[in-house]
Amino acid sequence: MATGTYDMTPKNLSLRQIVAEHYDQGRSYIDRMQANIPYGTVRKTLSITEHLHDI
């Protein structure tokens, strides 16, 4: 079975780098949501933020 990735070399990342990238992506998602949701639904954003800190 060909995956199309046979010619790519794997990246050597530490667990810290992976977690930091995951957090940065989550933070970016939250920032975009905050820009798009009305002020009255801030609780959703806080809930997402709390969830990211639990991961």
PDB file of N, CA, C, O and CB in Angstrom:
ATOM      1  N   MET A   1       0.853  -1.168   0.000  1.00  0.00           N
ATOM      2  CA  MET A   1       0.000   0.000   0.000  1.00  0.00           C
ATOM      3  C   MET A   1       0.902   1.236   0.000  1.00  0.00           C
ATOM      4  O   MET A   1       1.740   1.391   0.888  1.00  0.00           O
ATOM      5  CB  MET A   1      -0.972  -0.005   1.228  1.00  0.00           C
ATOM      6  N   ALA A   2       0.737   2.101  -0.975  1.00  0.00           N
ATOM      7  CA  ALA A   2       1.528   3.323  -1.067  1.00  0.00           C
ATOM      8  C   ALA A   2       0.802   4.466  -0.354  1.00  0.00           C
ATOM      9  O   ALA A   2      -0.393   4.686  -0.554  1.00  0.00           O
ATOM     10  CB  ALA A   2       1.800   3.689  -2.549  1.00  0.00           C
ATOM     11  N   THR A   3       1.546   5.178   0.473  1.00  0.00           N
ATOM     12  CA  THR A   3       0.950   6.291   1.214  1.00  0.00           C
ATOM     13  C   THR A   3       1.304   7.642   0.607  1.00  0.00           C
ATOM     14  O   THR A   3       0.688   8.657   0.934  1.00  0.00           O
ATOM     15  CB  THR A   3       1.398   6.251   2.661  1.00  0.00           C
ATOM     16  N   GLY A   4       2.296   7.652  -0.276  1.00  0.00           N
ATOM     17  CA  GLY A   4       2.714   8.912  -0.870  1.00  0.00           C
ATOM     18  C   GLY A   4       3.738   9.640  -0.022  1.00  0.00           C
ATOM     19  O   GLY A   4       4.140  10.755  -0.354  1.00  0.00           O
ATOM     20  N   THR A   5       4.162   9.023   1.064  1.00  0.00           N
ATOM     21  CA  THR A   5       5.135   9.672   1.947  1.00  0.00           C
ATOM     22  C   THR A   5       6.467   8.931   1.952  1.00  0.00           C
ATOM     23  O   THR A   5       7.332   9.235   2.774  1.00  0.00           O
ATOM     24  CB  THR A   5       4.585   9.758   3.370  1.00  0.00           C
ATOM     25  N   TYR A   6       6.648   7.979   1.064  1.00  0.00           N
ATOM     26  CA  TYR A   6       7.854   7.160   1.076  1.00  0.00           C
ATOM     27  C   TYR A   6       9.116   7.976   0.808  1.00  0.00           C
ATOM     28  O   TYR A   6      10.206   7.553   1.193  1.00  0.00           O
ATOM     29  CB  TYR A   6       7.735   6.058   0.052  1.00  0.00           C
ATOM     30  N   ASP A   7       8.997   9.126   0.162  1.00  0.00           N
ATOM     31  CA  ASP A   7      10.157   9.926  -0.199  1.00  0.00           C
ATOM     32  C   ASP A   7      10.462  11.013   0.832  1.00  0.00           C
ATOM     33  O   ASP A   7      11.417  11.771   0.662  1.00  0.00           O
ATOM     34  CB  ASP A   7       9.940  10.554  -1.554  1.00  0.00           C
ATOM     35  N   MET A   8       9.664  11.097   1.899  1.00  0.00           N
ATOM     36  CA  MET A   8       9.841  12.140   2.907  1.00  0.00           C
ATOM     37  C   MET A   8      10.673  11.608   4.072  1.00  0.00           C
ATOM     38  O   MET A   8      10.541  10.450   4.467  1.00  0.00           O
ATOM     39  CB  MET A   8       8.471  12.652   3.411  1.00  0.00           C
ATOM     40  N   THR A   9      11.521  12.462   4.609  1.00  0.00           N
ATOM     41  CA  THR A   9      12.285  12.069   5.789  1.00  0.00           C
ATOM     42  C   THR A   9      11.520  12.509   7.032  1.00  0.00           C
ATOM     43  O   THR A   9      10.969  13.609   7.060  1.00  0.00           O
ATOM     44  CB  THR A   9      13.720  12.688   5.767  1.00  0.00           C
ATOM     45  N   PRO A  10      11.479  11.664   8.057  1.00  0.00           N
ATOM     46  CA  PRO A  10      10.746  12.027   9.279  1.00  0.00           C
ATOM     47  C   PRO A  10      11.466  13.140  10.049  1.00  0.00           C
ATOM     48  O   PRO A  10      12.693  13.243  10.018  1.00  0.00           O
ATOM     49  CB  PRO A  10      10.571  10.790  10.184  1.00  0.00           C
ATOM     50  N   LYS A  11      10.687  13.960  10.731  1.00  0.00           N
ATOM     51  CA  LYS A  11      11.243  15.021  11.559  1.00  0.00           C
ATOM     52  C   LYS A  11      11.551  14.463  12.941  1.00  0.00           C
ATOM     53  O   LYS A  11      10.797  13.650  13.476  1.00  0.00           O
ATOM     54  CB  LYS A  11      10.269  16.225  11.653  1.00  0.00           C
ATOM     55  N   ASN A  12      12.637  14.897  13.496  1.00  0.00           N
ATOM     56  CA  ASN A  12      12.979  14.532  14.875  1.00  0.00           C
ATOM     57  C   ASN A  12      12.511  15.657  15.785  1.00  0.00           C
ATOM     58  O   ASN A  12      13.129  16.720  15.831  1.00  0.00           O
ATOM     59  CB  ASN A  12      14.523  14.273  15.042  1.00  0.00           C
ATOM     60  N   LEU A  13      11.426  15.425  16.505  1.00  0.00           N
ATOM     61  CA  LEU A  13      10.861  16.426  17.403  1.00  0.00           C
ATOM     62  C   LEU A  13      10.817  15.880  18.818  1.00  0.00           C
ATOM     63  O   LEU A  13      10.547  14.700  19.042  1.00  0.00           O
ATOM     64  CB  LEU A  13       9.454  16.847  16.943  1.00  0.00           C
ATOM     65  N   SER A  14      11.087  16.757  19.759  1.00  0.00           N
ATOM     66  CA  SER A  14      10.956  16.347  21.153  1.00  0.00           C
ATOM     67  C   SER A  14       9.481  16.437  21.554  1.00  0.00           C
ATOM     68  O   SER A  14       8.681  17.098  20.893  1.00  0.00           O
ATOM     69  CB  SER A  14      11.847  17.233  22.088  1.00  0.00           C
ATOM     70  N   LEU A  15       9.152  15.770  22.629  1.00  0.00           N
ATOM     71  CA  LEU A  15       7.771  15.830  23.127  1.00  0.00           C
ATOM     72  C   LEU A  15       7.403  17.267  23.465  1.00  0.00           C
ATOM     73  O   LEU A  15       6.268  17.688  23.238  1.00  0.00           O
ATOM     74  CB  LEU A  15       7.592  14.922  24.370  1.00  0.00           C
ATOM     75  N   ARG A  16       8.351  18.019  24.005  1.00  0.00           N
ATOM     76  CA  ARG A  16       8.115  19.427  24.346  1.00  0.00           C
ATOM     77  C   ARG A  16       7.736  20.241  23.098  1.00  0.00           C
ATOM     78  O   ARG A  16       6.831  21.073  23.153  1.00  0.00           O
ATOM     79  CB  ARG A  16       9.371  20.034  25.015  1.00  0.00           C
ATOM     80  N   GLN A  17       8.427  20.000  21.978  1.00  0.00           N
ATOM     81  CA  GLN A  17       8.121  20.707  20.738  1.00  0.00           C
ATOM     82  C   GLN A  17       6.723  20.349  20.232  1.00  0.00           C
ATOM     83  O   GLN A  17       5.987  21.213  19.755  1.00  0.00           O
ATOM     84  CB  GLN A  17       9.171  20.382  19.667  1.00  0.00           C
ATOM     85  N   ILE A  18       6.370  19.084  20.340  1.00  0.00           N
ATOM     86  CA  ILE A  18       5.055  18.636  19.881  1.00  0.00           C
ATOM     87  C   ILE A  18       3.956  19.276  20.721  1.00  0.00           C
ATOM     88  O   ILE A  18       2.966  19.770  20.181  1.00  0.00           O
ATOM     89  CB  ILE A  18       4.951  17.097  19.943  1.00  0.00           C
ATOM     90  N   VAL A  19       4.127  19.269  22.047  1.00  0.00           N
ATOM     91  CA  VAL A  19       3.132  19.858  22.944  1.00  0.00           C
ATOM     92  C   VAL A  19       3.031  21.360  22.704  1.00  0.00           C
ATOM     93  O   VAL A  19       1.931  21.912  22.689  1.00  0.00           O
ATOM     94  CB  VAL A  19       3.489  19.574  24.419  1.00  0.00           C
ATOM     95  N   ALA A  20       4.174  22.028  22.515  1.00  0.00           N
ATOM     96  CA  ALA A  20       4.174  23.476  22.272  1.00  0.00           C
ATOM     97  C   ALA A  20       3.448  23.802  20.970  1.00  0.00           C
ATOM     98  O   ALA A  20       2.684  24.765  20.910  1.00  0.00           O
ATOM     99  CB  ALA A  20       5.620  24.019  22.226  1.00  0.00           C
ATOM    100  N   GLU A  21       3.681  23.009  19.933  1.00  0.00           N
ATOM    101  CA  GLU A  21       3.001  23.249  18.655  1.00  0.00           C
ATOM    102  C   GLU A  21       1.499  23.025  18.801  1.00  0.00           C
ATOM    103  O   GLU A  21       0.701  23.784  18.252  1.00  0.00           O
ATOM    104  CB  GLU A  21       3.573  22.330  17.552  1.00  0.00           C
ATOM    105  N   HIS A  22       1.115  21.994  19.534  1.00  0.00           N
ATOM    106  CA  HIS A  22      -0.299  21.713  19.767  1.00  0.00           C
ATOM    107  C   HIS A  22      -0.955  22.882  20.502  1.00  0.00           C
ATOM    108  O   HIS A  22      -2.054  23.311  20.151  1.00  0.00           O
ATOM    109  CB  HIS A  22      -0.469  20.404  20.572  1.00  0.00           C
ATOM    110  N   TYR A  23      -0.270  23.389  21.522  1.00  0.00           N
ATOM    111  CA  TYR A  23      -0.791  24.519  22.284  1.00  0.00           C
ATOM    112  C   TYR A  23      -0.911  25.758  21.401  1.00  0.00           C
ATOM    113  O   TYR A  23      -1.910  26.474  21.467  1.00  0.00           O
ATOM    114  CB  TYR A  23       0.109  24.812  23.492  1.00  0.00           C
ATOM    115  N   ASP A  24       0.108  26.013  20.572  1.00  0.00           N
ATOM    116  CA  ASP A  24       0.081  27.175  19.676  1.00  0.00           C
ATOM    117  C   ASP A  24      -1.082  27.077  18.692  1.00  0.00           C
ATOM    118  O   ASP A  24      -1.749  28.075  18.420  1.00  0.00           O
ATOM    119  CB  ASP A  24       1.412  27.296  18.910  1.00  0.00           C
ATOM    120  N   GLN A  25      -1.327  25.887  18.161  1.00  0.00           N
ATOM    121  CA  GLN A  25      -2.444  25.704  17.241  1.00  0.00           C
ATOM    122  C   GLN A  25      -3.771  25.931  17.959  1.00  0.00           C
ATOM    123  O   GLN A  25      -4.684  26.538  17.399  1.00  0.00           O
ATOM    124  CB  GLN A  25      -2.406  24.298  16.621  1.00  0.00           C
ATOM    125  N   GLY A  26      -3.880  25.453  19.179  1.00  0.00           N
ATOM    126  CA  GLY A  26      -5.098  25.662  19.967  1.00  0.00           C
ATOM    127  C   GLY A  26      -5.305  27.130  20.281  1.00  0.00           C
ATOM    128  O   GLY A  26      -6.425  27.634  20.195  1.00  0.00           O
ATOM    129  N   ARG A  27      -4.245  27.812  20.642  1.00  0.00           N
ATOM    130  CA  ARG A  27      -4.303  29.248  20.948  1.00  0.00           C
ATOM    131  C   ARG A  27      -4.750  30.029  19.713  1.00  0.00           C
ATOM    132  O   ARG A  27      -5.573  30.939  19.811  1.00  0.00           O
ATOM    133  CB  ARG A  27      -2.921  29.762  21.442  1.00  0.00           C
ATOM    134  N   SER A  28      -4.204  29.668  18.552  1.00  0.00           N
ATOM    135  CA  SER A  28      -4.574  30.324  17.297  1.00  0.00           C
ATOM    136  C   SER A  28      -6.057  30.106  17.002  1.00  0.00           C
ATOM    137  O   SER A  28      -6.751  31.026  16.570  1.00  0.00           O
ATOM    138  CB  SER A  28      -3.709  29.794  16.130  1.00  0.00           C
ATOM    139  N   TYR A  29      -6.539  28.881  17.239  1.00  0.00           N
ATOM    140  CA  TYR A  29      -7.950  28.569  17.019  1.00  0.00           C
ATOM    141  C   TYR A  29      -8.838  29.414  17.933  1.00  0.00           C
ATOM    142  O   TYR A  29      -9.858  29.947  17.496  1.00  0.00           O
ATOM    143  CB  TYR A  29      -8.212  27.070  17.256  1.00  0.00           C
ATOM    144  N   ILE A  30      -8.449  29.531  19.191  1.00  0.00           N
ATOM    145  CA  ILE A  30      -9.226  30.322  20.146  1.00  0.00           C
ATOM    146  C   ILE A  30      -9.238  31.790  19.726  1.00  0.00           C
ATOM    147  O   ILE A  30     -10.279  32.445  19.783  1.00  0.00           O
ATOM    148  CB  ILE A  30      -8.651  30.174  21.575  1.00  0.00           C
ATOM    149  N   ASP A  31      -8.095  32.304  19.307  1.00  0.00           N
ATOM    150  CA  ASP A  31      -8.031  33.699  18.866  1.00  0.00           C
ATOM    151  C   ASP A  31      -8.952  33.951  17.679  1.00  0.00           C
ATOM    152  O   ASP A  31      -9.616  34.985  17.610  1.00  0.00           O
ATOM    153  CB  ASP A  31      -6.597  34.074  18.500  1.00  0.00           C
ATOM    154  N   ARG A  32      -8.991  33.010  16.751  1.00  0.00           N
ATOM    155  CA  ARG A  32      -9.895  33.164  15.591  1.00  0.00           C
ATOM    156  C   ARG A  32     -11.351  33.107  16.037  1.00  0.00           C
ATOM    157  O   ARG A  32     -12.186  33.860  15.536  1.00  0.00           O
ATOM    158  CB  ARG A  32      -9.623  32.065  14.530  1.00  0.00           C
ATOM    159  N   MET A  33     -11.657  32.215  16.976  1.00  0.00           N
ATOM    160  CA  MET A  33     -13.032  32.124  17.471  1.00  0.00           C
ATOM    161  C   MET A  33     -13.443  33.411  18.171  1.00  0.00           C
ATOM    162  O   MET A  33     -14.562  33.889  17.986  1.00  0.00           O
ATOM    163  CB  MET A  33     -13.181  30.934  18.427  1.00  0.00           C
ATOM    164  N   GLN A  34     -12.541  33.975  18.976  1.00  0.00           N
ATOM    165  CA  GLN A  34     -12.857  35.199  19.690  1.00  0.00           C
ATOM    166  C   GLN A  34     -13.133  36.339  18.720  1.00  0.00           C
ATOM    167  O   GLN A  34     -13.942  37.218  19.017  1.00  0.00           O
ATOM    168  CB  GLN A  34     -11.720  35.572  20.633  1.00  0.00           C
ATOM    169  N   ALA A  35     -12.481  36.337  17.579  1.00  0.00           N
ATOM    170  CA  ALA A  35     -12.698  37.385  16.590  1.00  0.00           C
ATOM    171  C   ALA A  35     -14.046  37.214  15.894  1.00  0.00           C
ATOM    172  O   ALA A  35     -14.584  38.172  15.339  1.00  0.00           O
ATOM    173  CB  ALA A  35     -11.568  37.384  15.559  1.00  0.00           C
ATOM    174  N   ASN A  36     -14.594  35.996  15.922  1.00  0.00           N
ATOM    175  CA  ASN A  36     -15.805  35.714  15.153  1.00  0.00           C
ATOM    176  C   ASN A  36     -17.076  35.556  15.978  1.00  0.00           C
ATOM    177  O   ASN A  36     -18.173  35.545  15.418  1.00  0.00           O
ATOM    178  CB  ASN A  36     -15.599  34.489  14.367  1.00  0.00           C
ATOM    179  N   ILE A  37     -16.951  35.432  17.303  1.00  0.00           N
ATOM    180  CA  ILE A  37     -18.152  35.218  18.098  1.00  0.00           C
ATOM    181  C   ILE A  37     -18.544  36.501  18.819  1.00  0.00           C
ATOM    182  O   ILE A  37     -17.681  37.304  19.173  1.00  0.00           O
ATOM    183  CB  ILE A  37     -17.938  34.080  19.106  1.00  0.00           C
ATOM    184  N   PRO A  38     -19.815  36.693  19.034  1.00  0.00           N
ATOM    185  CA  PRO A  38     -20.262  37.883  19.756  1.00  0.00           C
ATOM    186  C   PRO A  38     -19.795  37.858  21.209  1.00  0.00           C
ATOM    187  O   PRO A  38     -19.492  36.798  21.756  1.00  0.00           O
ATOM    188  CB  PRO A  38     -21.787  37.997  19.698  1.00  0.00           C
ATOM    189  N   TYR A  39     -19.742  39.009  21.812  1.00  0.00           N
ATOM    190  CA  TYR A  39     -19.247  39.165  23.180  1.00  0.00           C
ATOM    191  C   TYR A  39     -20.029  38.292  24.171  1.00  0.00           C
ATOM    192  O   TYR A  39     -19.459  37.813  25.152  1.00  0.00           O
ATOM    193  CB  TYR A  39     -19.328  40.635  23.601  1.00  0.00           C
ATOM    194  N   GLY A  40     -21.296  38.088  23.930  1.00  0.00           N
ATOM    195  CA  GLY A  40     -22.140  37.351  24.869  1.00  0.00           C
ATOM    196  C   GLY A  40     -21.802  35.881  24.991  1.00  0.00           C
ATOM    197  O   GLY A  40     -22.285  35.221  25.910  1.00  0.00           O
ATOM    198  N   THR A  41     -20.994  35.349  24.101  1.00  0.00           N
ATOM    199  CA  THR A  41     -20.670  33.919  24.164  1.00  0.00           C
ATOM    200  C   THR A  41     -19.226  33.688  24.593  1.00  0.00           C
ATOM    201  O   THR A  41     -18.588  32.731  24.153  1.00  0.00           O
ATOM    202  CB  THR A  41     -20.918  33.260  22.809  1.00  0.00           C
ATOM    203  N   VAL A  42     -18.727  34.541  25.429  1.00  0.00           N
ATOM    204  CA  VAL A  42     -17.354  34.415  25.917  1.00  0.00           C
ATOM    205  C   VAL A  42     -17.184  33.137  26.724  1.00  0.00           C
ATOM    206  O   VAL A  42     -16.084  32.588  26.787  1.00  0.00           O
ATOM    207  CB  VAL A  42     -16.971  35.633  26.768  1.00  0.00           C
ATOM    208  N   ARG A  43     -18.249  32.660  27.336  1.00  0.00           N
ATOM    209  CA  ARG A  43     -18.139  31.427  28.133  1.00  0.00           C
ATOM    210  C   ARG A  43     -17.653  30.258  27.285  1.00  0.00           C
ATOM    211  O   ARG A  43     -16.921  29.401  27.779  1.00  0.00           O
ATOM    212  CB  ARG A  43     -19.491  31.079  28.770  1.00  0.00           C
ATOM    213  N   LYS A  44     -18.057  30.211  25.996  1.00  0.00           N
ATOM    214  CA  LYS A  44     -17.586  29.142  25.102  1.00  0.00           C
ATOM    215  C   LYS A  44     -16.073  29.198  24.982  1.00  0.00           C
ATOM    216  O   LYS A  44     -15.394  28.175  25.069  1.00  0.00           O
ATOM    217  CB  LYS A  44     -18.240  29.260  23.702  1.00  0.00           C
ATOM    218  N   THR A  45     -15.563  30.378  24.786  1.00  0.00           N
ATOM    219  CA  THR A  45     -14.122  30.550  24.635  1.00  0.00           C
ATOM    220  C   THR A  45     -13.394  30.141  25.903  1.00  0.00           C
ATOM    221  O   THR A  45     -12.363  29.472  25.836  1.00  0.00           O
ATOM    222  CB  THR A  45     -13.788  31.997  24.279  1.00  0.00           C
ATOM    223  N   LEU A  46     -13.912  30.532  27.049  1.00  0.00           N
ATOM    224  CA  LEU A  46     -13.282  30.150  28.308  1.00  0.00           C
ATOM    225  C   LEU A  46     -13.298  28.645  28.495  1.00  0.00           C
ATOM    226  O   LEU A  46     -12.336  28.067  29.002  1.00  0.00           O
ATOM    227  CB  LEU A  46     -13.977  30.827  29.477  1.00  0.00           C
ATOM    228  N   SER A  47     -14.385  28.010  28.088  1.00  0.00           N
ATOM    229  CA  SER A  47     -14.488  26.565  28.197  1.00  0.00           C
ATOM    230  C   SER A  47     -13.434  25.887  27.320  1.00  0.00           C
ATOM    231  O   SER A  47     -12.800  24.921  27.747  1.00  0.00           O
ATOM    232  CB  SER A  47     -15.897  26.095  27.806  1.00  0.00           C
ATOM    233  N   ILE A  48     -13.247  26.386  26.103  1.00  0.00           N
ATOM    234  CA  ILE A  48     -12.239  25.823  25.202  1.00  0.00           C
ATOM    235  C   ILE A  48     -10.852  26.017  25.786  1.00  0.00           C
ATOM    236  O   ILE A  48     -10.022  25.109  25.736  1.00  0.00           O
ATOM    237  CB  ILE A  48     -12.326  26.469  23.803  1.00  0.00           C
ATOM    238  N   THR A  49     -10.595  27.188  26.337  1.00  0.00           N
ATOM    239  CA  THR A  49      -9.288  27.467  26.930  1.00  0.00           C
ATOM    240  C   THR A  49      -9.013  26.508  28.083  1.00  0.00           C
ATOM    241  O   THR A  49      -7.915  25.963  28.190  1.00  0.00           O
ATOM    242  CB  THR A  49      -9.214  28.927  27.419  1.00  0.00           C
ATOM    243  N   GLU A  50      -9.993  26.302  28.933  1.00  0.00           N
ATOM    244  CA  GLU A  50      -9.819  25.378  30.051  1.00  0.00           C
ATOM    245  C   GLU A  50      -9.545  23.964  29.550  1.00  0.00           C
ATOM    246  O   GLU A  50      -8.713  23.250  30.109  1.00  0.00           O
ATOM    247  CB  GLU A  50     -11.060  25.388  30.953  1.00  0.00           C
ATOM    248  N   HIS A  51     -10.249  23.565  28.493  1.00  0.00           N
ATOM    249  CA  HIS A  51     -10.045  22.240  27.927  1.00  0.00           C
ATOM    250  C   HIS A  51      -8.614  22.087  27.417  1.00  0.00           C
ATOM    251  O   HIS A  51      -8.002  21.040  27.627  1.00  0.00           O
ATOM    252  CB  HIS A  51     -11.047  21.981  26.794  1.00  0.00           C
ATOM    253  N   LEU A  52      -8.065  23.109  26.750  1.00  0.00           N
ATOM    254  CA  LEU A  52      -6.709  23.029  26.240  1.00  0.00           C
ATOM    255  C   LEU A  52      -5.691  22.910  27.373  1.00  0.00           C
ATOM    256  O   LEU A  52      -4.678  22.227  27.223  1.00  0.00           O
ATOM    257  CB  LEU A  52      -6.402  24.245  25.384  1.00  0.00           C
ATOM    258  N   HIS A  53      -5.944  23.553  28.475  1.00  0.00           N
ATOM    259  CA  HIS A  53      -5.013  23.464  29.587  1.00  0.00           C
ATOM    260  C   HIS A  53      -5.056  22.082  30.242  1.00  0.00           C
ATOM    261  O   HIS A  53      -4.094  21.676  30.895  1.00  0.00           O
ATOM    262  CB  HIS A  53      -5.322  24.543  30.618  1.00  0.00           C
ATOM    263  N   ASP A  54      -6.163  21.359  30.070  1.00  0.00           N
ATOM    264  CA  ASP A  54      -6.282  20.021  30.641  1.00  0.00           C
ATOM    265  C   ASP A  54      -5.591  18.964  29.804  1.00  0.00           C
ATOM    266  O   ASP A  54      -5.343  17.856  30.279  1.00  0.00           O
ATOM    267  CB  ASP A  54      -7.728  19.659  30.805  1.00  0.00           C
ATOM    268  N   ILE A  55      -5.280  19.294  28.576  1.00  0.00           N
ATOM    269  CA  ILE A  55      -4.671  18.298  27.659  1.00  0.00           C
ATOM    270  C   ILE A  55      -3.234  18.073  28.011  1.00  0.00           C
ATOM    271  O   ILE A  55      -2.556  17.277  27.360  1.00  0.00           O
ATOM    272  CB  ILE A  55      -4.777  18.748  26.194  1.00  0.00           C
TER     273      ILE A  55
END
